[in-house]
């Protein structure tokens, strides 16, 4: 095995690991939002990733992600909120004023 082959295999492995890391962040965000909506008696309608970038916050390199989500409080209206994460740590959850 040459050095070039080793670098290629390490790059493939690192890319695969980062893909699964981003998937884990997405799944944990969905679970968090499901729990959040159930706690506040809201109906979760959709979740989408707005942006993801590499960050060095909190002393280690990790993904800084922002997710948009839509929810309903009475089944008729639709509101948009936002969740910000670094890794799987929730940094901020913004929910607009909504009808109860």
C-alpha positions, 0 to 999 in steps of 0.5 A: 500500500502506497502513501497515496492509497493510505491517504485516499482510504483515510479520506474516504473513512473520514468522509463516511464518519462525518456523514454519519455524524451529521445524520446522528445530529439530524436524528437527535434534533428530530427527537428533541423537537418531538419531545419539545412539542409533546411537552408544550402540547404542540403538533410537529409538522416538519423539520428541515436543516437550514445550514451546517458548517464546521465550527470550533466552539466549546474548545473542540471542532464540531458541526454547527447546525441550524434547523427550521421546524414548523408546528401547529398549536391548534391544528389550523395554524402553522408557525415556524421555529428554529433550533441551533445546535453545536454537535448534538448540544442544543444551543438555542430554540426560538419559537414565535408567539403562537395561539394556545 
